[in-house]
Amino acid sequence: MNADRRRHSPPPVPGDVAPGHALRWLADGWKLFMKAPLVWAIQALVFFVIIAVLGVLPLLGWAAAPIALPVLVAGMLSGAQILDRGGVLRVSHLFDGIRRHAGNLLLVGGFHLLGALLAALIAAAIGGSAALTGMIVGSAPGAGVAAGGVMLGVLMFTVLWVLLMMALWFAPALVMLHDVAPLDAMLLSARACFHNLLAFIVLAALLYVLTWVAMIPFGLGMLVLIPVIAGALYAAWKETFAALLPALPPPSPDTSPAELKTP
């Protein structure tokens, strides 16, 4: 009981990160990608296909994809950890999240879904009430009230969505690589992003630009960008948390000791 409580106790305050390190994280992600580009590209393709298929499932597709997302991200982080330790990356490492921490990662996905639904409901309530008020008032003042309410609803949704993304950013890494409890992982992730807000604003801006660039050649650039983002996330996690947390668990269970170098 005590050992389990210690394992799931909230980790310490995240470390300080300089804004310029966002570019270094992406560079580290690129270096990890270049260690096994073909395997990474296949992983990214499988990742995309799974999310796309889940997204079009009848009735439950809208819920399945966001719930599964942290599980697949955790698998790519496991692959990044294995490469970083000198191991051999396999396509099957994409499913390490299912093999090792499926329950907790699915809970993170569930919180992701609930957060998105809550943000949408709050925004719809604000916009809907403003539109109804505008109809009651009528004429030009009513139209102004309705338009203002809709804009406020969109703004509220954007703010809540950004907060949700902050909570999700480090959560798969904390659950997968340190067995932090799901809610603790999301709260700590949001705390880390706020603690180093400028660095993550820079990173978000860089990823926005890179995403548009990756989409130009029929979206094929995403087969590179998705693994690079996974590597950048791993690098950001190492700098923000790794020095403050207990020793990492063993890598993927299907990676033999002979494939790993001594850290």
Secondary structure, 3 states (H helix, E strand, C coil): CHHHHHHCCCCCCCCCCCCCHHHHHHHHHHHHHHHCHHHHHHHHHHHHHHHHHHHCCCCCHHHHHHHHHHHHHHHHHHHHHHHHCCCCCCHHHHHHHHHHHHHHHHHHHHHHHHHHHHHHHHHHHHHHHHHHHHHHHCHHHHHHHHHHHHHHHHHHHHHHHHHHHHHHHCHHHHHHHHCCCHHHHHHHHHHHHHHCHHHHHHHHHHHHHHHHHHHCCCCCCHHHHHHHHHHHHHHHHHHHCHHHCCCCCCCCCCCCHHHCCCC
